[in-house]
Amino acid sequence: MGPALVAWLALSLLGGTGAEETCGDPPAARSRSVPAPRLSPEEELSPHMPESLRCDACRAIAFQIEEQLSRAEGKVGRKALKESDYLEVLERSCSQGWESYGVQELDGQKRLAGPGLPRQEPVSVMVSGGPWPDRLSKLCHGYVGEQGEAQIYESHRRGPAALRELLCHGDKGPCGGGKAGAPAPPKALQNEL
């Protein structure tokens, strides 16, 4: 067999093309269409994080706080930070851009995606920017205000799981019931100001 015939045969087998394309017809282009998530008016326009995404948002916030505090401790030899230093780091953590986060849809369910969150789908469209960075920043500041900087830093010193537990689980946590990995069940709508 000649080299050209062997190459053609190998390409035909790998490409899944058969004899129907031997008459000079160009191979059919294979494409996969991945639609962007369809956002409800609340998801698109509200200044607040939708209830269905709060567990993911909390995990993203805990991840970013953990990263920022660990990085700051690394600069001082892994020693505990002074109060003024961790206060500054927490403020910086919440005031960051958050542009690397957005929403993906997987099997009809919308999930927040970005650093520190489980990868949802290898081929999907993520809607980022828009209201998501402001919502994450607002939630982050709310968690810091509600829990207190000292308690957040103390939990960080015990490890990432302790910080996630403090912020995301427990009685008031958006991931509810202490079940890691499961989003919170929908709660009754509340008026948020």
C-alpha positions as CSV (number, residue, x, y, z in Angstrom):
1,M,0.0,0.0,0.0
2,G,1.3,3.5,-0.8
3,P,1.8,6.1,1.9
4,A,-0.9,8.3,0.5
5,L,-3.5,5.5,0.7
6,V,-2.4,4.5,4.2
7,A,-2.8,8.2,5.3
8,W,-6.2,8.5,3.7
9,L,-7.4,5.2,5.3
10,A,-6.1,6.3,8.7
11,L,-7.8,9.7,8.4
12,S,-11.0,8.2,7.2
13,L,-11.1,5.8,10.2
14,L,-10.2,8.5,12.8
15,G,-12.6,11.0,11.3
16,G,-15.4,8.5,11.2
17,T,-15.9,9.1,7.5
18,G,-16.8,6.3,5.2
19,A,-17.2,5.7,1.5
20,E,-19.9,8.3,1.2
21,E,-17.2,11.0,1.2
22,T,-14.9,9.4,-1.4
23,C,-16.6,11.2,-4.3
24,G,-15.0,14.5,-3.5
25,D,-17.7,15.8,-1.1
26,P,-16.3,17.9,1.7
27,P,-16.6,16.3,5.1
28,A,-19.5,17.5,7.2
29,A,-18.5,20.0,9.8
30,R,-19.2,18.7,13.3
31,S,-20.3,21.3,15.8
32,R,-21.8,21.4,19.2
33,S,-24.0,24.2,20.2
34,V,-23.8,25.3,23.8
35,P,-26.4,27.9,24.8
36,A,-25.8,30.6,27.4
37,P,-27.8,30.2,30.6
38,R,-31.2,31.8,30.5
39,L,-31.5,34.2,33.4
40,S,-34.7,35.1,35.1
41,P,-35.5,38.8,35.8
42,E,-34.3,38.3,39.4
43,E,-31.0,36.7,38.3
44,E,-30.5,39.4,35.7
45,L,-31.6,42.6,37.4
46,S,-31.8,42.2,41.2
47,P,-28.9,43.7,43.2
48,H,-29.0,40.7,45.5
49,M,-27.7,37.2,45.0
50,P,-30.5,34.8,44.0
51,E,-31.3,32.4,46.8
52,S,-30.5,29.4,44.6
53,L,-26.9,30.6,44.1
54,R,-26.1,31.6,47.6
55,C,-24.5,28.4,48.7
56,D,-22.1,28.5,45.7
57,A,-21.5,32.2,46.4
58,C,-20.6,31.5,50.0
59,R,-18.2,28.8,49.0
60,A,-16.5,31.2,46.5
61,I,-16.3,33.9,49.2
62,A,-14.8,31.4,51.7
63,F,-12.3,30.3,49.1
64,Q,-11.2,33.9,48.3
65,I,-10.9,34.9,52.0
66,E,-8.9,31.7,52.7
67,E,-6.6,32.4,49.7
68,Q,-6.0,36.1,50.7
69,L,-5.4,35.3,54.3
70,S,-3.0,32.4,53.5
71,R,-1.1,34.6,51.0
72,A,-0.8,37.3,53.7
73,E,0.5,34.8,56.3
74,G,2.9,33.4,53.8
75,K,4.5,36.9,53.6
76,V,5.2,36.8,57.4
77,G,6.4,33.2,57.6
78,R,3.0,31.5,58.3
79,K,2.8,33.3,61.6
80,A,-0.5,34.7,62.8
81,L,-1.3,38.1,61.4
82,K,-1.8,41.1,63.6
83,E,-5.4,42.4,63.9
84,S,-4.7,45.4,61.7
85,D,-3.3,43.1,59.0
86,Y,-6.1,40.6,58.9
87,L,-8.7,43.4,58.9
88,E,-7.0,44.9,55.9
89,V,-6.9,41.5,54.1
90,L,-10.6,40.8,54.8
91,E,-11.5,44.3,53.4
92,R,-9.3,43.6,50.3
93,S,-10.9,40.1,49.9
94,C,-14.4,41.5,49.8
95,S,-13.6,44.6,47.7
96,Q,-11.8,42.6,45.0
97,G,-13.2,42.6,41.4
98,W,-14.8,39.1,41.4
99,E,-14.8,39.2,37.6
100,S,-13.7,35.5,37.4
101,Y,-17.1,34.4,38.6
102,G,-20.3,33.9,36.7
103,V,-23.2,31.5,36.1
104,Q,-23.3,28.3,34.1
105,E,-26.3,26.1,33.4
106,L,-25.9,22.3,33.8
107,D,-28.9,20.0,33.2
108,G,-31.3,23.0,33.5
109,Q,-29.8,24.1,36.9
110,K,-27.9,27.3,37.2
111,R,-24.7,27.2,39.3
112,L,-22.1,29.8,40.1
113,A,-18.7,29.0,38.6
114,G,-15.2,30.2,39.2
115,P,-12.2,29.7,41.4
116,G,-12.8,27.5,44.4
117,L,-16.0,26.0,43.0
118,P,-16.3,22.6,41.5
119,R,-16.0,22.6,37.8
120,Q,-19.5,22.2,36.4
121,E,-19.2,21.3,32.8
122,P,-16.1,21.1,30.5
123,V,-18.0,22.6,27.6
124,S,-20.4,25.3,28.7
125,V,-21.0,29.0,28.5
126,M,-20.5,31.1,31.6
127,V,-22.2,34.5,32.0
128,S,-19.8,36.6,34.0
129,G,-19.6,40.3,34.7
130,G,-22.8,42.2,35.0
131,P,-24.3,42.0,38.5
132,W,-22.3,39.0,39.7
133,P,-19.1,40.8,41.0
134,D,-21.2,43.4,43.0
135,R,-23.4,40.7,44.4
136,L,-20.4,38.6,45.6
137,S,-18.7,41.7,47.1
138,K,-21.9,42.7,48.9
139,L,-22.4,39.2,50.3
140,C,-18.7,39.0,51.4
141,H,-19.0,42.3,53.3
142,G,-22.2,41.0,54.9
143,Y,-20.6,37.7,56.1
144,V,-17.6,39.7,57.5
145,G,-20.0,42.1,59.3
146,E,-22.3,39.3,60.6
147,Q,-19.5,36.9,61.8
148,G,-16.9,39.5,62.7
149,E,-13.4,39.7,61.5
150,A,-11.8,38.1,64.6
151,Q,-14.1,35.0,64.3
152,I,-13.4,34.7,60.6
153,Y,-9.7,34.9,61.1
154,E,-9.8,32.4,64.0
155,S,-11.7,29.9,61.8
156,H,-9.2,30.4,59.0
157,R,-6.4,29.5,61.4
158,R,-8.2,26.2,62.1
159,G,-8.3,25.4,58.3
160,P,-10.4,26.0,55.2
161,A,-13.1,23.5,56.3
162,A,-13.6,25.5,59.5
163,L,-14.0,28.7,57.6
164,R,-16.5,27.2,55.1
165,E,-18.4,25.7,58.1
166,L,-18.6,29.1,59.8
167,L,-19.7,31.1,56.7
168,C,-21.7,28.6,54.7
169,H,-23.2,26.0,57.0
170,G,-24.9,25.9,60.4
171,D,-28.2,27.4,61.3
172,K,-28.0,30.6,59.2
173,G,-25.7,29.3,56.5
174,P,-26.9,29.3,52.9
175,C,-25.7,25.7,52.4
176,G,-27.9,24.7,55.3
177,G,-28.0,21.5,57.3
178,G,-24.2,21.1,57.2
179,K,-24.4,19.1,54.0
180,A,-21.2,19.9,52.1
181,G,-21.8,19.8,48.4
182,A,-25.5,20.4,48.4
183,P,-27.1,23.8,47.7
184,A,-29.5,25.1,50.3
185,P,-33.1,24.2,49.8
186,P,-35.1,27.2,48.7
187,K,-36.2,29.4,51.5
188,A,-39.2,31.8,51.7
189,L,-38.6,35.0,49.8
190,Q,-37.4,37.8,52.1
191,N,-37.4,41.5,51.5
192,E,-33.7,42.6,51.4
193,L,-32.7,46.2,51.6
